[in-house]
Amino acid sequence: MSTATVAINAAARAPKRAIPGFGTTLGFSIFYLSLIVLIPLAGVFFRASGLGLDGLWHVLSSPRVLHALSLSFVAAFIAAAINAVFGGIVAWVFVRYEFPGKRLLDAVIDLPFALPTAVAGIALTALYSPNGWIGELLTPLGIKVAYTRLGIVVALTFIGLPFIVRTVEPVLREVEKDLEEAAATLGAARWHTVSRVILPAVMPALVTGFALAFARGVGEYGSVIFIAGNFPNLTEIAPLLITIKLDEFDYQGATAIAAAMLMISFGLLLVINLLQAWARKRGGTQ
């Protein structure tokens, strides 16, 4: 039997795949990513490059721009850190316990996904304003939320919670209860069980949820502008400043700020991904 005949018979016996082969799918993936992600991002950098280095430095070194950038990134980081702690606890409760109204509360977690961000911003402002249901309780204590940086953190915490819960939940379901029971049988304290058995298993998912919540918070606009008050050098976020630049027809200034946000976000997400890989490796070793 000739080599060609053997090759034809082998190809005929090969299982048929539901989708095309590697070359076709890779080409489509690169084309789609280029069209949707790479080309628009490249356009931002190309437009910002028209300012030159001196022009970029002039825009980005402005106190107003520096404050807006720092506020966006710091507030997003704080909100993601808060959600990493309390979102992990919420996920633990949903996975480990049964209680009345569990399905309703589980559905409520997804509301920030489905709710228009402007509606969320208006609702939070109405609640936390000095005459709102929660704000009027906090005002006598000297705590002001609406139209402050604290209000921005509250809004970003609201929209970032589902990212943590929905990322950690599936991993917690896979953690075997036998390991927890074995640790308890051997006399391990509860905190020791959490830190040595549970936390290493869920840490990669927790870091992933943190990165998603952080990335969403950095670019959030609709839910923040209502509760922030938008005072320059106080509660003005970077996405709002980009919009203001566009309204003033300062397109290069807007793209310069956008390019700076992209660069900072990419660097921070790279660090977070490295931490995620380290946590996954450490958890696998243990």
N, C-alpha and C positions, 0 to 999 in steps of 0.2 A: 504494500500500500504506500502510495507516495506521501511526501510530507504535506503537500497541499491538501490532499484528501483528509489526512489526520487533522489538520487545522480546521477544515470545514466542519468535520464531525464534532470536534471539540466545541466549536462556536455554536453549533446547533444544540448541543447538550447543555450549554451554559444557561443558568437561570436568567430569565428575562426580568429586568428591573423596571420598577414602576416609573422611575424618572431617568432622564438621560445620564450619560457617563460623566466622569470627573471633568473632562475638558469643557464640555458644554455648560455644566452647572457652574464651574469656576468662572468661565467667561461671562456668563449672565450675572453672577454675583459681583464681579468686578465692575461690570457695566452699570448695574443698578446702584452699587455703592458710590460710584463716581458721579452718577447723575443726581443722586439724592443728597449725598453727604460731601464728597470731596470737592466737586466743582463749586458748589455754593460757598464752602469754607475758603477755597482758594480765591474766589472772587472778593471775599472780605479782605484778605491779606493784600490782594492786588490793588484794591481801591485805597486801602490805608497806606500802601507804599508810595502813593502819589504825593504824600506830604513830605517824604524824605525823613532822614533821621532827626534833623532839627525840628521839623514840624511835628513829628510824632512825640518827641520829648516835650515840646511846648504844650501839646494837648494833654499828655498823660501826667505831666508834672504839675498841672493845675491843682491847687488845694481842693477845689470842688470835685474834680475827677478822682483824686486819690481817696478822698473821704467816701465817695460813693462806692468805689471799688472795694475798699476795706470793709465798709458796712455790709455790702452784699455777701462777701465771702465769710466774714466773721459770723454774721447772723445765721447764714446757712450752715456753717460748721457747728455752732452751738445748738441749733434746732436739730440737726442730724444726730448729735451726741445725746441730746435728751431723748430722742426717739429710739436710739439704740438701746438705752437702758429700759425705758418704760414700754417701748414696743416689744422688746424681748419678753418682758413680764406678761404683757397682754397675750402674746403668742403662746407662752407657757400655760396660761390659764385656759385658753381655748383648746389646747391639745390635751392637757392632762385632766381636766375636770368637766363634769356635766352639771348644768344648773339651769333653772328656768330662764327662758328668754335668751338662751345662748345663740340660737340661730338669728334672732333679731339683732343682737349686738354684733354678731359676725358680719351681718349685712351692712350695719352702720359703718364698720371699718372701711368699707369700699366707697363710702360717700364722697370723700375728697377726690377720688378718681372720676366719678360721674358728674359731680357738681361743677357748674361753671365757676371759674376762679373769681369772677366779679361778684357772683352771688355769695361766695364764701367770704370775700372781703367785706361786703356790706353787712352780712350777718355778724361777723366778728366785731366790726366797728360798732354796730348797734348794741352788742352785748357788753363790750368793754369800754364804751364811752362813759364819761362821768355820770350820766343819767341812765345808763343801761342796767340790765339786771345784775350783772357781775360787777360792772364798774362802780355802781353806787355803793357796793359793799366794800370795795377796795379803796375808794377815795378817802373815807375817814381814817384809814390806816396809813395814808400818805403814799399809796401805790397808784401810779398812773400808768395805764397800759396803752390806751388809744393815743395816737399821734406822738408816740415815743418809739425808741429803738426796741424796747421790750415788746411793743405791739408787733413789730416786724418778726421777732423771734416766735411769738405766739402764732402768727399766721403761717410761718414756715414750718412750725411744728405740726400744725393742723394738716397741711397738705403733704407732709412727709411721712406721717405715721403709717399709712398702708404699705409703703415700700418695705419697711422693716418687718411688719407683721407677716405679710404675704411671702417674704423671702425666708423667714426663719421657721414658719409653721411646718412646711414639708420636711425640713431637716429634723425638727423635734419629733415628728411622727415616726421617723426612722430610728431614732435613738432607742435602743432596747432598754426596757424597764428592768430587765434582769441585772444589768450592770449597776443600776442604782440600788436595787435590793441587795446585791452582793456586797456593795460598798457599805450599806447600812448594817448588814450581818457581820461584817468584819470590824465594826465599831467606828466607822468613819463618821465624822460630824457632818451635818447637813451642808455647811459651807464648803467643807472639804470635798464632798461629793459633787457639789455644783462646780467648783473650780477645777477639779481634776477629771471628772467624768463627763459632765454635761457641757460645760463651756468650751472645751477643746473641740467637741463634735460640732457645735453650732457656730463657732467663731468665724469660719469662712463665709457662711451665709450671713452672719451679722455684719461682717465687713462689707459684703456685697450690698446689703440693704442700706448700710450707712452711705456708701458711695452713691447709690441711686437717689436717696433722700437729699444728699448734699448737692448733687448735680441738679436736681429739680429745684432746690431752694435758691441756688445761685441765679438761675434764669427766671425765677418766678416774678410775675408782674401784677396780674389781675387781683390776687387776694391781698397784696401788700399795699398798693397805692392808696386804698381807702383807709386803712388803719394806720398808715405811717404818717400821714399829714404832709409828707413831701416837702419838708423844710430844707433848703440847701445847707450843706455842711452840718446837718443834724440828722434828718431822717430820709434823705434822698438816696434811693438805691440806684445802682448802675444801669439796669434796664430802663428805668424812667429817664435817666439822663440821656441815654441814647435816643429815646423818643423825643425828648426836648430838642436835641441837636437836629434831628430830622425835621421837626416842625420849623426850625430856624433855617432850613435848607443847608445846614452844615453837614453834608453827607460824608466828607472825609473825616471830620471830627467824630461823627457817629461810628464810622467804620474803624477808626483808630481805637476807640474805647471797646468796641466789639472784639477787635483783634487781641487787645490786651486781656479781655475776659477769656477768650479762647485759649491763649497761651497759659494763663494762670490755671484755668480749669484742667487743661491737658496735663500740666505738671503735677497738680494735686491728685488727679485721678490715676496717674502713673504711679505715684507713691502709694496710693490706696491699693492698687492692684498688686504691687510688690508685697505690701503687708498681707493682702489676702492670700497670695501664693505662699508666703512664709507661714501663715496660720494654718493653711491646708497641709503643708508639709509637716509642721509640728504636730498637728492633730493626727496625721497618718503614722508618724513615728511613735506617738504615744499609744 
